[in-house]
Amino acid sequence: MAAAGSAVSLPSMRGVEIAFAGRSNVGKSSLINALTGRKNLARISRTPGRTQELVFFNGGEALNIVDMPGYGYAAAAKSKIEAWTALIDDFLRGRSNLARVYVLVDARHGLKPTDEPVLAALGQAAVSHQVVLTKCDELKPSELDGRIATVEAALAKRPATFPTVLATSSHDGAGIPELRAAIARLMAERGR
């Protein structure tokens, strides 16, 4: 594990990187833990803005997972939030081994106005990205189907966004095998 609080402290590029972005408290750390099968790999907090750096988890030579600071509300100074934003911009523009950014969205709420700048920035930077709904266990199946349809319709207006939404739950493991399979396909595409 390594953490970077500035562009100069970013680790050297090796293997394939995937990153997880999303609003504060959307469940990025919980999803990373569920994905890796390790309960305490990524630190979980109920306090928005706890992740204040890019946190790199080394999955061996082939794969690195990046936990990005949450956007939207955070319990941090405005200057600190501006520094995170600059770091994320540098990270997105400078990582040729970044295969995809998974943008996490709370299934209970769907896309929010705070998600728009991130999706726009990813599109402008030509970074492959896909939306992953979290906390899907908290919706009835019919509500979840409707949420997925609504989000996919909104994403259809964004040609740079991967068109299929993945639905997950860190609590009951729903969608985790499908997310692992999507990551495996990315690795295969990159020859890993």
N, C-alpha and C positions, 0 to 999 in steps of 0.2 A: 504494500500500500504506500502511496505517495500523495502528497497534497501540494497544490500550486496556488499561491495567492497573487501571483503576478506572471506576466508573460515570460520573463527571464527564468522563472522557476519551474516552467513546464518541463516534465520529463522528456527525454529523447523519444522520438517516434520509433516504435517497434511493434510488430504484429498488427493486428486489426483492432481498432478502437470502436466501441459503441458508447453512446452517451445517453443519459437520462436527464431530461429537462422537465420542468413543470412548475406550477404555482407552489408557493410555500404550503407545506403540509398536505400535498396531494398523494404522498405515499411513495416517493422515489426510493428512499432507503429501505422501506419495507419490501418493495418490489425487488430490489437488488438482492436482499436477503432471501426472499422466496425463490428467486431465479437461480441463485447459487446453492440453495439448500443449506445455508449457514445463517443461523438466527442472529448473530451479532456481528456480521461482517461490516455492514454499514450502520452507523450509529443512528438510532431513531430518537426523535424528540417531538414533544407536542408543542414546543415553542417555535413559531414560525421564524425562519431565517437562521436556524442553527447551523446548517451547512454554509460556510462562508468562503470556501475555496473550492476549486475543482479537485475532487478526490478520485485518485486513480487506483483501481483494484487490479492487480496483475493476475490474470488467469493462466499464466504460463507464457511461453513464447508466442502463442498464436493469438490470444484475445486479451484485451484490456477493457475494463468497464469504467466509465467515468460518471460519477455522481456530481451533477452541477448544482450550484446554489439555486434555491427557489426564487421565483419572481413573483411580483405582486406584493402583498403585505409581508413585511419581515420586521422583527423586533431588532432593528439595527439602525445606526445613523445613516442619514442620507448620503454622506460622503462615502461610507462603506458600500452602500448599494451601488453607487456610481462606479466605484472601483471594481465591483463584481461584474457589472455590465461591460466595462472596458475589457476585463479579462476574458469574459465569454466571447466577445467580438473577436479578440485576438485568437482565441482557441479555435473558433469556427473557421476563420480565414486561413489559419496556418497549419492545419493538420491534414496532410494528404492521406494518412492512414485511417481517418475517421470515416467508417463505412456507413453509419446511420446515427441519427439522433432520434430517440424515442421521446415524443412529447406526451407526457402523462397528463390526463384530464380526469378529474373526479366524475365518475359516472352519474353521481347524484345531481350534479349541476350542469354537466355538458360544457361546451366551449363558452368562455367568458371573454369580455373585452380585453382583459389582461393577457389572454393567449394570442391575440391578434398580432401585436408587435413581434413576438417570438416567431410565429409562423411566417410572417413577412420577412424577417431577418434571415431565417433559414432558407427561404425561397430565393432571396436576393443573393445570398452567399453560395447558392447552388449546392447546398448540403442535403443529402438524402435524409428524409425524415418521415416518420410515421406516428400517428396518434395511437396511444394505448389508453383505454379507459381503465381506471382503477376503482377499487371498492365496489365492484359489480355485485357482490353478494348482498349488498344493501338495497338492491332493486328487485322487484318482481320480474320474472322473465319477460312479460309483455312490455313492462316499462323499459327494460334493458334493450329489447329489440327496437323500440321506438327511439331511444337515445342514440343507438348505433346508426339508425337510418338518418336521424337529424344531423349528427356529426358528419357522416359520410356525404350528405347533401351539401353541407357547408364547405367541406374539403374539395368537392368537385370543382369549385370555383378557383382552386389553387393548384395549378398543374404540376407544381414541383413537389407537392405532398403525395406520399404513397396513398392510393385511394382506399385501401382496406383498413378498417379500424380493428384493433385487437382488444378484446374485453378480458380483463383479469381481476383476480382477487387474491391478495397476499394472505388473507385470512383463511380461505378454504382451498386455495390452490387452483381455482378455476382459471383457465386460459394460460397458465404457466407453461404447460407442455407446448402449446402453440407458439408462445413467444420464444421458447428455446429452439423450436424447429425453424422459426423465422431467422434467428441468429445463426443457426447452423447453415442455412441456405446462403446467408451473407458470407460466412466463412468460406463456403465452397466456391462461391463466385470469386472470392479473392485468392483462391488457390491455397487455402489453409485447411 
